[in-house]
Amino acid sequence: MRTRPSILHVDLDAFYAAVEQRDKPSLRGRPVVVGGLGPRGVVATASYEARRFGVRSAMSMAEARRRSPNAAFLAGRFAVYRRVSDVVMAVLRELSPVVEPLSLDEAFVDLVAAEHDDLSPAGVRAIAAALRATIRHRTDIAASVGAATSKLLAKIASEQAKPDGVVIVEPGTELDVLHPLPVHAVAGVGPATTQRLTRLGVRTVGDLAAIDEAELVTLLGEAHGRSLYRLARAEDDRPVIAERESKSVSVEETFDRDVTDPALLRALVGRMAARVARRLTRTGLSGRTVTLKARLHDFTTLSRSATLPAPTDDGRVVARLATQLLGDVETSGGIRLLGVGISGLTEWAQQDLFAAAEPATPSAGVDPAEQVRAARAWVPGADVVHARYGAGWVWGSGHGRVTVRFETAESGPGPVRTFGADDPDLTAG
């Protein structure tokens, strides 16, 4: 166990929504919801303004619209989010060579690996303040930072620091911070486990710490019971593990509440498969083995895999196979974490032989350029450029029209104009 608060947990606040508000001045201070906009769409991130209306990640987009009808609903720009994340991760690696990314918007940092002179609480607070200032300077995005002697307490500290703050758990005060918290604050205590513990009168982490280890093992099983017994006592010696060369590409999400709706789960799998495919495309890789990871309501983690006859970087193929794997998982009790990944990476891909064939030639008598323009779908939030009016983003579209707000991060709120969806002067940004 460490004796200094040398582990940082860095979390970018409402990340996707914050990037959209940064780049779209008219949305600053307004509710913003990022996610799938189709009938089965799911919220990826909601701005703090939208959260005041009860909008949260993994909620169906239909429910989010009911709760915050005046919010801006955007499809998301994951290439932009990845670029911002890359900048932040580079900043973290300037601070320490040992950085463990958990997702695009959060990571653990081991300060001991960088041999900082002063790792006292005051010294770590100064490091965290400088780190947050650097992140804001380079990305114009706010970060919350927690620091503690363990991963468990560092992550709890960053949650308490939100939004845009720093919390240091001083050595010796771990139990004072941990024990008053609700029992679900401990990693591994989901709704089902919370329900079981509540029947024993366990509502806080302190209550959990008072339970005999043998009783927890009987109630929750060997591994889970012993793990919670230790964590409830702030006994967490897990190291920060530096990112290694990728042998797979994967995306996973942990939900605020267990998800039981099969249609929602399929939509989530489809969205994750699309993100996996985008990462493959960016790196010039493809893969053969698709894996679905699911953590159930009782914290049981399952993994299902299937191997394709040839490598692919096609999101449709990944989604189709991952959805089939989801069908092998009993989801009626609820899913608290879902992930899609692909391994067996290579630098070549074979076309999907089972994909629907595309027309080889345009329809007779139709100009190919006109056909392409007519088929374009303008997605809310997407960057565009107009030959006359310059850079902007899609405000909305439909019925053959597209409405664009012409503004950038540097310009301030800009005017709104509407064009035909096939306007030759309007192109993707």
C-alpha positions as a Markdown table, in Angstrom:
| # | Residue | x | y | z |
|---|---|---|---|---|
| 1 | Met | 0.0 | 0.0 | 0.0 |
| 2 | Arg | 1.2 | 3.5 | -0.8 |
| 3 | Thr | 1.9 | 6.1 | 1.8 |
| 4 | Arg | 1.6 | 9.2 | -0.5 |
| 5 | Pro | -1.3 | 10.3 | -2.7 |
| 6 | Ser | 0.7 | 9.4 | -5.8 |
| 7 | Ile | -2.0 | 8.0 | -8.1 |
| 8 | Leu | -4.1 | 10.5 | -10.1 |
| 9 | His | -7.4 | 9.8 | -11.8 |
| 10 | Val | -8.0 | 12.4 | -14.5 |
| 11 | Asp | -11.5 | 12.7 | -15.9 |
| 12 | Leu | -12.6 | 15.1 | -18.6 |
| 13 | Asp | -15.9 | 16.7 | -17.7 |
| 14 | Ala | -18.9 | 15.7 | -19.9 |
| 15 | Phe | -16.3 | 15.2 | -22.6 |
| 16 | Tyr | -18.2 | 14.8 | -25.9 |
| 17 | Ala | -20.7 | 17.5 | -25.0 |
| 18 | Ala | -17.9 | 19.8 | -23.8 |
| 19 | Val | -16.1 | 19.5 | -27.1 |
| 20 | Glu | -19.3 | 20.3 | -28.9 |
| 21 | Gln | -19.9 | 23.4 | -26.7 |
| 22 | Arg | -16.3 | 24.5 | -27.3 |
| 23 | Asp | -16.6 | 24.2 | -31.1 |
| 24 | Lys | -20.1 | 25.6 | -31.3 |
| 25 | Pro | -20.4 | 28.9 | -29.5 |
| 26 | Ser | -24.2 | 29.1 | -29.7 |
| 27 | Leu | -24.4 | 25.9 | -27.5 |
| 28 | Arg | -22.3 | 27.2 | -24.6 |
| 29 | Gly | -24.4 | 27.2 | -21.5 |
| 30 | Arg | -27.2 | 25.3 | -23.2 |
| 31 | Pro | -28.3 | 21.6 | -22.7 |
| 32 | Val | -26.4 | 19.4 | -25.2 |
| 33 | Val | -27.0 | 15.7 | -25.7 |
| 34 | Val | -24.6 | 13.6 | -27.9 |
| 35 | Gly | -25.5 | 10.1 | -29.1 |
| 36 | Gly | -27.5 | 8.2 | -31.7 |
| 37 | Leu | -30.3 | 10.1 | -33.2 |
| 38 | Gly | -32.2 | 7.3 | -34.8 |
| 39 | Pro | -35.3 | 5.6 | -33.3 |
| 40 | Arg | -33.1 | 3.3 | -31.2 |
| 41 | Gly | -30.5 | 6.0 | -30.4 |
| 42 | Val | -28.7 | 6.1 | -27.0 |
| 43 | Val | -27.2 | 9.0 | -25.1 |
| 44 | Ala | -23.4 | 8.9 | -25.1 |
| 45 | Thr | -22.9 | 12.1 | -23.0 |
| 46 | Ala | -25.0 | 14.9 | -21.7 |
| 47 | Ser | -23.8 | 18.3 | -20.8 |
| 48 | Tyr | -24.2 | 19.4 | -17.2 |
| 49 | Glu | -27.0 | 21.7 | -18.3 |
| 50 | Ala | -28.9 | 18.7 | -19.7 |
| 51 | Arg | -28.1 | 16.6 | -16.6 |
| 52 | Arg | -30.2 | 19.0 | -14.5 |
| 53 | Phe | -33.2 | 17.7 | -16.4 |
| 54 | Gly | -32.3 | 14.1 | -15.6 |
| 55 | Val | -30.6 | 13.2 | -18.9 |
| 56 | Arg | -27.8 | 10.7 | -18.4 |
| 57 | Ser | -25.5 | 8.4 | -20.4 |
| 58 | Ala | -27.0 | 5.1 | -21.8 |
| 59 | Met | -30.5 | 6.6 | -21.6 |
| 60 | Ser | -32.6 | 6.1 | -24.7 |
| 61 | Met | -32.5 | 9.3 | -26.8 |
| 62 | Ala | -36.4 | 9.2 | -26.9 |
| 63 | Glu | -36.4 | 9.5 | -23.1 |
| 64 | Ala | -33.8 | 12.3 | -23.2 |
| 65 | Arg | -35.9 | 14.3 | -25.6 |
| 66 | Arg | -38.9 | 14.0 | -23.3 |
| 67 | Arg | -36.8 | 15.2 | -20.3 |
| 68 | Ser | -35.0 | 18.0 | -22.1 |
| 69 | Pro | -36.9 | 18.9 | -25.3 |
| 70 | Asn | -35.1 | 22.1 | -25.8 |
| 71 | Ala | -31.6 | 20.6 | -25.8 |
| 72 | Ala | -29.4 | 20.4 | -28.8 |
| 73 | Phe | -29.3 | 16.8 | -29.9 |
| 74 | Leu | -26.1 | 16.0 | -31.9 |
| 75 | Ala | -24.8 | 12.8 | -33.5 |
| 76 | Gly | -21.2 | 13.2 | -32.3 |
| 77 | Arg | -17.9 | 13.7 | -34.1 |
| 78 | Phe | -15.7 | 10.8 | -32.8 |
| 79 | Ala | -12.7 | 11.7 | -35.0 |
| 80 | Val | -12.6 | 15.1 | -33.2 |
| 81 | Tyr | -13.0 | 13.5 | -29.8 |
| 82 | Arg | -10.2 | 11.1 | -30.5 |
| 83 | Arg | -7.9 | 14.0 | -31.5 |
| 84 | Val | -8.7 | 15.9 | -28.3 |
| 85 | Ser | -8.1 | 12.8 | -26.3 |
| 86 | Asp | -4.8 | 12.2 | -28.0 |
| 87 | Val | -3.7 | 15.7 | -26.9 |
| 88 | Val | -4.8 | 15.1 | -23.3 |
| 89 | Met | -3.0 | 11.7 | -23.1 |
| 90 | Ala | 0.1 | 13.3 | -24.4 |
| 91 | Val | -0.1 | 15.9 | -21.7 |
| 92 | Leu | -0.4 | 13.1 | -19.1 |
| 93 | Arg | 2.6 | 11.3 | -20.5 |
| 94 | Glu | 4.6 | 14.5 | -20.1 |
| 95 | Leu | 3.7 | 14.2 | -16.4 |
| 96 | Ser | 4.6 | 10.5 | -16.1 |
| 97 | Pro | 5.6 | 7.7 | -18.3 |
| 98 | Val | 3.1 | 5.4 | -16.6 |
| 99 | Val | -0.4 | 6.3 | -17.8 |
| 100 | Glu | -3.3 | 3.9 | -17.9 |
| 101 | Pro | -6.1 | 5.1 | -20.2 |
| 102 | Leu | -9.5 | 3.8 | -19.3 |
| 103 | Ser | -11.4 | 5.5 | -22.2 |
| 104 | Leu | -11.1 | 8.6 | -24.4 |
| 105 | Asp | -11.9 | 10.8 | -21.4 |
| 106 | Glu | -10.2 | 9.3 | -18.3 |
| 107 | Ala | -7.0 | 7.8 | -17.2 |
| 108 | Phe | -4.9 | 6.9 | -14.2 |
| 109 | Val | -1.4 | 8.4 | -13.8 |
| 110 | Asp | 1.4 | 7.1 | -11.5 |
| 111 | Leu | 3.4 | 10.1 | -10.2 |
| 112 | Val | 6.0 | 7.8 | -8.6 |
| 113 | Ala | 7.2 | 6.7 | -12.0 |
| 114 | Ala | 8.2 | 10.3 | -12.8 |
| 115 | Glu | 10.2 | 10.8 | -9.6 |
| 116 | His | 8.5 | 14.0 | -8.7 |
| 117 | Asp | 10.3 | 15.7 | -5.8 |
| 118 | Asp | 7.3 | 16.6 | -3.7 |
| 119 | Leu | 4.5 | 14.1 | -3.4 |
| 120 | Ser | 3.1 | 15.5 | -0.2 |
| 121 | Pro | -0.7 | 16.4 | -0.4 |
| 122 | Ala | 0.3 | 20.0 | -1.0 |
| 123 | Gly | 2.8 | 19.0 | -3.7 |
| 124 | Val | 0.3 | 16.7 | -5.5 |
| 125 | Arg | -2.3 | 19.5 | -5.4 |
| 126 | Ala | 0.1 | 21.8 | -7.1 |
| 127 | Ile | 0.9 | 19.1 | -9.7 |
| 128 | Ala | -2.9 | 18.6 | -10.3 |
| 129 | Ala | -3.6 | 22.3 | -10.6 |
| 130 | Ala | -0.8 | 22.7 | -13.2 |
| 131 | Leu | -2.0 | 19.6 | -15.1 |
| 132 | Arg | -5.6 | 20.9 | -15.3 |
| 133 | Ala | -4.3 | 24.3 | -16.5 |
| 134 | Thr | -2.2 | 22.7 | -19.2 |
| 135 | Ile | -5.1 | 20.6 | -20.4 |
| 136 | Arg | -7.4 | 23.6 | -20.5 |
| 137 | His | -4.7 | 25.6 | -22.4 |
| 138 | Arg | -4.2 | 23.0 | -25.0 |
| 139 | Thr | -7.7 | 21.8 | -25.5 |
| 140 | Asp | -10.1 | 24.4 | -23.9 |
| 141 | Ile | -11.7 | 21.4 | -22.0 |
| 142 | Ala | -12.1 | 21.2 | -18.2 |
| 143 | Ala | -10.7 | 18.2 | -16.3 |
| 144 | Ser | -11.4 | 17.0 | -12.8 |
| 145 | Val | -8.5 | 15.3 | -10.9 |
| 146 | Gly | -8.6 | 13.1 | -7.9 |
| 147 | Ala | -5.4 | 11.9 | -6.1 |
| 148 | Ala | -5.0 | 9.3 | -3.5 |
| 149 | Thr | -2.9 | 6.3 | -2.3 |
| 150 | Ser | -4.9 | 3.9 | -4.5 |
| 151 | Lys | -6.9 | 3.6 | -7.7 |
| 152 | Leu | -10.1 | 3.2 | -5.7 |
| 153 | Leu | -9.8 | 6.4 | -3.8 |
| 154 | Ala | -8.3 | 8.4 | -6.7 |
| 155 | Lys | -11.4 | 7.6 | -8.8 |
| 156 | Ile | -13.7 | 8.4 | -5.9 |
| 157 | Ala | -11.8 | 11.7 | -5.4 |
| 158 | Ser | -12.2 | 12.7 | -9.1 |
| 159 | Glu | -16.0 | 12.1 | -8.9 |
| 160 | Gln | -16.1 | 14.4 | -5.8 |
| 161 | Ala | -14.0 | 17.0 | -7.7 |
| 162 | Lys | -16.5 | 17.3 | -10.5 |
| 163 | Pro | -17.0 | 19.6 | -12.3 |
| 164 | Asp | -13.6 | 21.2 | -12.9 |
| 165 | Gly | -11.9 | 20.7 | -9.6 |
| 166 | Val | -9.3 | 18.8 | -7.6 |
| 167 | Val | -9.7 | 16.6 | -4.6 |
| 168 | Ile | -6.8 | 15.0 | -2.7 |
| 169 | Val | -7.4 | 12.2 | -0.3 |
| 170 | Glu | -4.7 | 12.6 | 2.3 |
| 171 | Pro | -2.9 | 9.5 | 3.6 |
| 172 | Gly | -4.5 | 8.3 | 6.8 |
| 173 | Thr | -7.9 | 9.7 | 5.9 |
| 174 | Glu | -8.9 | 7.0 | 3.4 |
| 175 | Leu | -11.5 | 5.4 | 5.7 |
| 176 | Asp | -12.9 | 8.8 | 6.8 |
| 177 | Val | -13.6 | 9.5 | 3.1 |
| 178 | Leu | -14.7 | 6.0 | 2.1 |
| 179 | His | -16.9 | 4.8 | 4.9 |
| 180 | Pro | -19.7 | 7.4 | 4.8 |
| 181 | Leu | -20.2 | 6.8 | 1.1 |
| 182 | Pro | -23.1 | 4.7 | -0.2 |
| 183 | Val | -22.1 | 1.1 | -0.7 |
| 184 | His | -22.4 | 1.4 | -4.5 |
| 185 | Ala | -19.4 | 3.8 | -4.5 |
| 186 | Val | -17.2 | 0.7 | -4.3 |
| 187 | Ala | -16.2 | -0.7 | -7.6 |
| 188 | Gly | -18.0 | -4.0 | -8.1 |
| 189 | Val | -21.2 | -3.1 | -6.2 |
| 190 | Gly | -23.9 | -2.9 | -8.7 |
| 191 | Pro | -27.7 | -2.8 | -8.2 |
| 192 | Ala | -28.1 | -6.5 | -7.6 |
| 193 | Thr | -25.2 | -6.6 | -5.1 |
| 194 | Thr | -26.6 | -3.4 | -3.4 |
| 195 | Gln | -30.0 | -5.2 | -3.1 |
| 196 | Arg | -28.4 | -8.2 | -1.4 |
| 197 | Leu | -26.4 | -6.1 | 1.0 |
| 198 | Thr | -29.4 | -3.9 | 1.8 |
| 199 | Arg | -31.2 | -6.9 | 3.0 |
| 200 | Leu | -28.4 | -7.3 | 5.6 |
| 201 | Gly | -28.7 | -3.7 | 6.6 |
| 202 | Val | -25.7 | -2.6 | 4.6 |
| 203 | Arg | -26.2 | 0.9 | 3.2 |
| 204 | Thr | -22.7 | 2.6 | 3.5 |
| 205 | Val | -19.2 | 1.4 | 2.8 |
| 206 | Gly | -18.7 | 1.6 | 6.6 |
| 207 | Asp | -21.5 | -0.9 | 7.0 |
| 208 | Leu | -19.9 | -3.1 | 4.4 |
| 209 | Ala | -16.5 | -3.0 | 6.3 |
| 210 | Ala | -18.3 | -4.2 | 9.4 |
| 211 | Ile | -19.4 | -7.5 | 7.7 |
| 212 | Asp | -17.3 | -10.6 | 8.3 |
| 213 | Glu | -15.2 | -11.8 | 5.4 |
| 214 | Ala | -16.6 | -15.3 | 5.5 |
| 215 | Glu | -20.2 | -13.9 | 5.5 |
| 216 | Leu | -19.4 | -11.8 | 2.3 |
| 217 | Val | -17.9 | -14.9 | 0.6 |
| 218 | Thr | -21.0 | -16.9 | 1.4 |
| 219 | Leu | -23.3 | -14.1 | 0.1 |
| 220 | Leu | -21.3 | -13.0 | -3.0 |
| 221 | Gly | -18.9 | -15.8 | -3.8 |
| 222 | Glu | -15.2 | -16.3 | -3.2 |
| 223 | Ala | -13.6 | -13.7 | -5.6 |
| 224 | His | -16.3 | -11.0 | -5.3 |
| 225 | Gly | -16.7 | -11.4 | -1.5 |
| 226 | Arg | -13.0 | -11.2 | -0.8 |
| 227 | Ser | -12.5 | -8.3 | -3.2 |
| 228 | Leu | -15.2 | -6.2 | -1.6 |
| 229 | Tyr | -14.0 | -7.1 | 1.9 |
| 230 | Arg | -10.6 | -5.6 | 1.0 |
| 231 | Leu | -11.9 | -2.6 | -0.9 |
| 232 | Ala | -14.2 | -1.6 | 1.9 |
| 233 | Arg | -11.1 | -1.3 | 4.1 |
| 234 | Ala | -9.3 | 0.8 | 1.4 |
| 235 | Glu | -6.9 | -2.1 | 0.8 |
| 236 | Asp | -6.3 | -1.6 | -2.9 |
| 237 | Asp | -2.8 | -2.2 | -4.2 |
| 238 | Arg | -3.6 | -2.4 | -7.9 |
| 239 | Pro | -0.8 | -0.9 | -9.9 |
| 240 | Val | -1.2 | 1.7 | -12.7 |
| 241 | Ile | -0.4 | -0.2 | -15.8 |
| 242 | Ala | 1.0 | 1.7 | -18.8 |
| 243 | Glu | -0.6 | 1.3 | -22.1 |
| 244 | Arg | 1.1 | -1.4 | -24.2 |
| 245 | Glu | 1.2 | -1.9 | -28.0 |
| 246 | Ser | -2.4 | -2.7 | -29.0 |
| 247 | Lys | -3.1 | -6.3 | -29.9 |
| 248 | Ser | -6.8 | -5.6 | -30.2 |
| 249 | Val | -9.2 | -2.7 | -30.6 |
| 250 | Ser | -12.1 | -2.4 | -28.3 |
| 251 | Val | -14.7 | -0.1 | -26.9 |
| 252 | Glu | -16.7 | -0.5 | -23.7 |
| 253 | Glu | -19.2 | 1.5 | -21.6 |
| 254 | Thr | -20.3 | 1.2 | -18.0 |
| 255 | Phe | -23.8 | 2.4 | -17.5 |
| 256 | Asp | -25.2 | 4.4 | -14.6 |
| 257 | Arg | -28.1 | 1.9 | -14.3 |
| 258 | Asp | -28.5 | -1.7 | -15.5 |
| 259 | Val | -29.8 | -1.8 | -19.1 |
| 260 | Thr | -32.5 | -4.5 | -19.8 |
| 261 | Asp | -34.1 | -3.3 | -23.0 |
| 262 | Pro | -33.0 | -5.7 | -25.8 |
| 263 | Ala | -33.4 | -3.1 | -28.5 |
| 264 | Leu | -31.3 | -0.6 | -26.5 |
| 265 | Leu | -28.6 | -3.2 | -26.0 |
| 266 | Arg | -28.5 | -4.0 | -29.7 |
| 267 | Ala | -28.3 | -0.3 | -30.5 |
| 268 | Leu | -25.4 | 0.1 | -28.1 |
| 269 | Val | -23.6 | -2.9 | -29.7 |
| 270 | Gly | -24.1 | -1.3 | -33.1 |
| 271 | Arg | -22.7 | 2.0 | -32.0 |
| 272 | Met | -19.6 | 0.4 | -30.3 |
| 273 | Ala | -19.0 | -1.7 | -33.5 |
| 274 | Ala | -19.0 | 1.5 | -35.5 |
| 275 | Arg | -16.5 | 3.1 | -33.2 |
| 276 | Val | -14.2 | 0.0 | -33.4 |
| 277 | Ala | -14.4 | 0.1 | -37.2 |
| 278 | Arg | -13.4 | 3.8 | -37.2 |
| 279 | Arg | -10.4 | 3.1 | -35.0 |
| 280 | Leu | -9.4 | 0.2 | -37.4 |
| 281 | Thr | -9.7 | 2.6 | -40.4 |
| 282 | Arg | -7.6 | 5.3 | -38.8 |
| 283 | Thr | -4.8 | 2.9 | -38.0 |
| 284 | Gly | -5.0 | 1.0 | -41.3 |
| 285 | Leu | -5.7 | -2.3 | -39.6 |
| 286 | Ser | -8.4 | -5.0 | -39.8 |
| 287 | Gly | -9.2 | -8.0 | -37.6 |
| 288 | Arg | -10.7 | -11.4 | -37.6 |
| 289 | Thr | -11.9 | -12.2 | -34.1 |
| 290 | Val | -14.9 | -10.3 | -32.7 |
| 291 | Thr | -15.5 | -10.3 | -29.0 |
| 292 | Leu | -18.5 | -9.2 | -27.0 |
| 293 | Lys | -18.0 | -8.4 | -23.3 |
| 294 | Ala | -20.9 | -8.1 | -20.9 |
| 295 | Arg | -20.9 | -7.5 | -17.1 |
| 296 | Leu | -24.2 | -8.6 | -15.7 |
| 297 | His | -26.3 | -7.1 | -12.9 |
| 298 | Asp | -24.6 | -9.3 | -10.3 |
| 299 | Phe | -21.2 | -8.3 | -11.5 |
| 300 | Thr | -20.6 | -11.6 | -13.3 |
| 301 | Thr | -18.5 | -10.8 | -16.4 |
| 302 | Leu | -19.0 | -12.9 | -19.6 |
| 303 | Ser | -17.1 | -12.9 | -22.8 |
| 304 | Arg | -18.2 | -14.4 | -26.2 |
| 305 | Ser | -16.0 | -14.5 | -29.3 |
| 306 | Ala | -16.3 | -15.6 | -32.9 |
| 307 | Thr | -13.8 | -15.6 | -35.7 |
| 308 | Leu | -14.4 | -14.4 | -39.3 |
| 309 | Pro | -13.0 | -16.3 | -42.3 |
| 310 | Ala | -11.0 | -13.2 | -43.3 |
| 311 | Pro | -10.0 | -9.9 | -41.7 |
| 312 | Thr | -12.4 | -7.0 | -41.9 |
| 313 | Asp | -12.5 | -3.3 | -41.0 |
| 314 | Asp | -16.2 | -3.0 | -41.9 |
| 315 | Gly | -18.4 | -1.8 | -39.0 |
| 316 | Arg | -21.4 | -3.6 | -40.4 |
| 317 | Val | -19.7 | -6.9 | -40.3 |
| 318 | Val | -18.4 | -6.3 | -36.7 |
| 319 | Ala | -21.9 | -5.2 | -35.6 |
| 320 | Arg | -23.6 | -8.1 | -37.2 |
| 321 | Leu | -21.4 | -10.7 | -35.5 |
| 322 | Ala | -21.3 | -8.8 | -32.1 |
| 323 | Thr | -25.1 | -8.7 | -32.2 |
| 324 | Gln | -25.2 | -12.5 | -32.8 |
| 325 | Leu | -22.9 | -12.9 | -29.8 |
| 326 | Leu | -25.2 | -10.7 | -27.7 |
| 327 | Gly | -28.0 | -13.2 | -28.4 |
| 328 | Asp | -26.0 | -15.9 | -26.5 |
| 329 | Val | -26.0 | -13.7 | -23.3 |
| 330 | Glu | -28.9 | -13.8 | -20.8 |
| 331 | Thr | -29.6 | -10.1 | -20.5 |
| 332 | Ser | -33.0 | -10.1 | -18.8 |
| 333 | Gly | -31.5 | -9.3 | -15.4 |
| 334 | Gly | -29.7 | -6.3 | -16.7 |
| 335 | Ile | -26.3 | -5.3 | -18.1 |
| 336 | Arg | -24.1 | -2.9 | -16.3 |
| 337 | Leu | -21.1 | -2.9 | -18.7 |
| 338 | Leu | -21.0 | -3.7 | -22.4 |
| 339 | Gly | -18.0 | -3.9 | -24.8 |
| 340 | Val | -17.2 | -4.8 | -28.4 |
| 341 | Gly | -13.7 | -5.6 | -29.5 |
| 342 | Ile | -11.7 | -7.1 | -32.4 |
| 343 | Ser | -8.4 | -8.9 | -32.3 |
| 344 | Gly | -6.2 | -10.9 | -34.7 |
| 345 | Leu | -5.1 | -7.6 | -36.2 |
| 346 | Thr | -3.5 | -7.3 | -39.6 |
| 347 | Glu | -2.7 | -4.6 | -42.1 |
| 348 | Trp | -5.0 | -6.0 | -44.8 |
| 349 | Ala | -8.7 | -6.5 | -45.1 |
| 350 | Gln | -10.9 | -8.6 | -47.4 |
| 351 | Gln | -14.2 | -7.2 | -48.6 |
| 352 | Asp | -17.2 | -8.5 | -46.8 |
| 353 | Leu | -18.5 | -11.2 | -49.2 |
| 354 | Phe | -21.9 | -11.3 | -47.5 |
| 355 | Ala | -22.6 | -7.5 | -47.6 |
| 356 | Ala | -25.4 | -6.3 | -49.8 |
| 357 | Ala | -24.0 | -5.6 | -53.2 |
| 358 | Glu | -23.9 | -2.0 | -54.3 |
| 359 | Pro | -25.1 | -1.0 | -57.7 |
| 360 | Ala | -22.2 | -1.1 | -60.2 |
| 361 | Thr | -23.4 | 1.7 | -62.2 |
| 362 | Pro | -25.8 | 4.7 | -61.6 |
| 363 | Ser | -29.4 | 4.5 | -62.8 |
| 364 | Ala | -29.9 | 5.1 | -66.5 |
| 365 | Gly | -30.3 | 8.8 | -67.4 |
| 366 | Val | -29.1 | 10.1 | -63.9 |
| 367 | Asp | -26.0 | 12.2 | -63.5 |
| 368 | Pro | -23.7 | 10.3 | -61.1 |
| 369 | Ala | -22.7 | 13.5 | -59.3 |
| 370 | Glu | -26.4 | 14.3 | -58.8 |
| 371 | Gln | -27.1 | 10.8 | -57.5 |
| 372 | Val | -24.3 | 11.2 | -54.9 |
| 373 | Arg | -25.6 | 14.6 | -53.8 |
| 374 | Ala | -29.1 | 13.4 | -53.5 |
| 375 | Ala | -28.0 | 10.4 | -51.3 |
| 376 | Arg | -26.2 | 12.6 | -48.8 |
| 377 | Ala | -27.6 | 12.6 | -45.3 |
| 378 | Trp | -26.7 | 15.7 | -43.2 |
| 379 | Val | -26.4 | 14.7 | -39.6 |
| 380 | Pro | -27.0 | 17.3 | -36.8 |
| 381 | Gly | -23.7 | 18.4 | -35.4 |
| 382 | Ala | -21.6 | 17.5 | -38.4 |
| 383 | Asp | -19.0 | 20.0 | -39.7 |
| 384 | Val | -19.7 | 21.5 | -43.1 |
| 385 | Val | -18.2 | 24.1 | -45.3 |
| 386 | His | -20.1 | 26.3 | -47.8 |
| 387 | Ala | -18.3 | 27.8 | -50.7 |
| 388 | Arg | -19.8 | 31.3 | -50.0 |
| 389 | Tyr | -20.4 | 31.4 | -46.3 |
| 390 | Gly | -17.5 | 29.3 | -44.9 |
| 391 | Ala | -17.4 | 26.8 | -42.0 |
| 392 | Gly | -20.3 | 25.8 | -39.9 |
| 393 | Trp | -22.3 | 22.8 | -38.6 |
| 394 | Val | -25.5 | 21.1 | -39.4 |
| 395 | Trp | -28.3 | 22.5 | -37.2 |
| 396 | Gly | -31.0 | 20.1 | -38.7 |
| 397 | Ser | -32.1 | 18.5 | -41.9 |
| 398 | Gly | -35.1 | 16.9 | -43.5 |
| 399 | His | -37.5 | 17.1 | -46.4 |
| 400 | Gly | -34.7 | 17.9 | -48.8 |
| 401 | Arg | -33.4 | 20.8 | -46.8 |
| 402 | Val | -30.4 | 21.3 | -44.5 |
| 403 | Thr | -30.1 | 24.1 | -42.0 |
| 404 | Val | -26.5 | 25.3 | -41.1 |
| 405 | Arg | -25.3 | 27.5 | -38.3 |
| 406 | Phe | -22.1 | 29.3 | -39.6 |
| 407 | Glu | -19.8 | 29.6 | -36.6 |
| 408 | Thr | -16.6 | 28.1 | -35.3 |
| 409 | Ala | -14.9 | 27.9 | -31.9 |
| 410 | Glu | -13.1 | 31.3 | -32.6 |
| 411 | Ser | -16.0 | 33.2 | -34.3 |
| 412 | Gly | -18.6 | 33.5 | -31.7 |
| 413 | Pro | -22.3 | 32.6 | -32.3 |
| 414 | Gly | -23.1 | 32.8 | -36.0 |
| 415 | Pro | -26.1 | 33.1 | -38.4 |
| 416 | Val | -28.3 | 30.3 | -39.5 |
| 417 | Arg | -29.1 | 29.6 | -43.2 |
| 418 | Thr | -31.0 | 26.9 | -45.0 |
| 419 | Phe | -30.1 | 25.2 | -48.3 |
| 420 | Gly | -31.2 | 22.4 | -50.5 |
| 421 | Ala | -29.7 | 19.1 | -49.3 |
| 422 | Asp | -28.1 | 18.7 | -52.7 |
| 423 | Asp | -26.6 | 22.2 | -52.8 |
| 424 | Pro | -23.3 | 21.7 | -54.7 |
| 425 | Asp | -21.7 | 24.5 | -52.7 |
| 426 | Leu | -22.2 | 22.6 | -49.4 |
| 427 | Thr | -19.6 | 20.0 | -48.5 |
| 428 | Ala | -18.6 | 18.0 | -45.4 |
| 429 | Gly | -16.1 | 19.9 | -43.2 |
